[in-house]
Amino acid sequence: MFWNALTLALTLLYPLAIWLGHDAIEPRWLAGLLLLTAATRLPTLKLSASARWSAAGGLALVAVAVWSNALLPLKLYPVLVNAVLLAAFGHSLVSGMPMVERLARLREPGLPPEGVAYTRRVTQAWCAFFAVNGAVALGTALFASEAVWSFYTGVLAYILMGMMFGGEYLLRMRFKRLHHV
């Protein structure tokens, strides 16, 4: 629980720290923040393949930022996170049980066929979200100012994710009501 909370806090504060520090602190020193963010994932490595890939990718970005003393590798971390989530959700669609179905079965082990189809569609929707969100994060990292990148990756992306969660919740309630699930 502590590690998850610390990782969440660092992930939320990361874009703001990069934006505030980019003119005052060399990128190789800002890389320490990304190193800390990736390191907080270490306690969860045995639980999640996506956490392993995210941590390994974060460490690679740290190495490039330290070696090159460039800010761009640090701005690519949100792209990496979206790519890892897209890969995890996408892989679940082609190799067994879709990710959202796995999560749904934690609460409803006897998920009916309509629910299974619904969770597959929701997993596909999350794949689309991660693809678009990652592409926008990449675009802002490459072509926008640090302020725009920070606003998108540190504020707007989370608002959009919250809207996705909220919208899916409302659709799920409607789906359950219509299908008597």
N, C-alpha and C positions, 0 to 999 in steps of 0.2 A: 504494500500500500504506500509506504513512504517513497519507494523508488518511483512508483508510477506518478505520485504527486510531484516529486522533484522533476521528473522528466517532462511532465505536462507544463510546469511553471517555466522551465528553461526553454521549452519549445515555444511557448507563448511569448516570452520576453526576447527570444533570439533576434527576430527582425528589428525590434526597437533598439536593441543594443548595437547591432551592426550599423543602423542608421545614425544613432547618436555618436558612435565611436569612429566612424569611417574617416573623418577628417583629423581626429585627434590621436588615434592609436593606429600603429602599423597593422596591416592585415595579418601578419604572422602572429601578432599578439592577440588579436581578436580571434584567431583560430583556437585559442585556448577555451573560449566559450563553446565552440562547436565540439571540441574534444570532451569537455565536461558534459555536454548534452548527449553525445554518443556514449560516453562512459556510463551514464545513468541507466542505459539500456542493458548493460552487462548482467545485472542480476536476473533479467528476464530471458537471457539467451536460451536457456534450456526449454523455455515454454513456447517460443515463437520463432519460426524460420524468418518471418518478415522483420522481426526485431534484430535478428542476426545480420540480415542483409543491410538493414538501415544503419546499424552500428558500424559494419564494415565499410559501407559507402561513406558514412560520416568521417571515419578515420582516414579514408583515402582523400576526401576533400580537405581535411586538416593537413595532411602531408603535402598536398599540392599548394595549399595556401601558405604554409610555412616555407616551402622550397621557393615558391615564386614571389612571395610577399604581395600577392594580388588579392583583391577583394572578391572577384568573380567566383572562385570556388566556394567561398562562404555563402554567397547569394544563391548557390545552386542546391543548398541543403533542402529547402522546401520542394524543389523539383525531384530530388532523390526520394523524399518521403512519399510523394504522390506516385512516383514510379514503382516503388516497393509495394504500396497499397494496391495499385492497379494490377501489378503482377500477382499478388496474393489473391485478390478477388477474382481476377481473370483465370488464374490457374484452377481455382476451385470450381469454375464453371465447366471446365473440360476434364477434370480428374476427380470425379466423385461428387460429394455433396457441396453445393454452393455455400459460400461463406455465411450469407444471411440465413440460410436454412439451418446451418449448424448453430447459429446464435438463437434462432427461434426454437429449436428443439431443446435448448436448455430450459425453457419455460413450458414448452408444450411438446413433450416427447412423442405424442401420438398425432403429429401434424397431418391433417387430411390432404389428399391429392391437390385440392384447390390451393391450400396453403403452400404446398411444395412448389407449385407453378408460380404463385405470387412471389415467394422468396427468391426464385430464380430471376424473375423480372427485376426485383429490387437489387439483387446483386449486379445485374447488368446495368442498372441505373447508376449504382455506385461506381462501376467501372467507367462509365461515361463521365461522371463527375470528376474522378481522379485524373482522367485523361485531359479534360478541359482545364481543370485547376492547375495541373502540372504544366500544361502548355502556356497558360497565362503567367504562371510563376517564372517559367523560362523566358518568356518574352519580356517581362519586367526586369529580370536579372540582366538580360543582354542589352535591352534598348531603352530602359527607363532610368530615371534618377534614383538614387538611393531612397529618397523620400517616398516616391511612388512605389518602389519595390517593397519597402517596409510597410506602407499602408496596405498594399494588397495582401502580402503574405502574413502580416501580423494583425490585421483587422478584418478586411473585407473577405478574405478566404474563410475565416472562422464564422463570420456572419452567414456566408453562403452555405457553409457546412451545417450550421444550425438550422437554416431554412430547409435544407435537404432533410435533416432529421425530423424537423417539425412537420414538414409536408408529408413525409413518408408515414409518420405516426397517424396523421389525420386520414390518409388513404387507407392505412391498415385498419383503423377503427371502422371506416365505411365498408371496407372489404369484409370484415368480420360480421358486420350487421347484415350485409346483403347475402352472405353465404352461410349465415348461422354457425360460424366457427367459434 
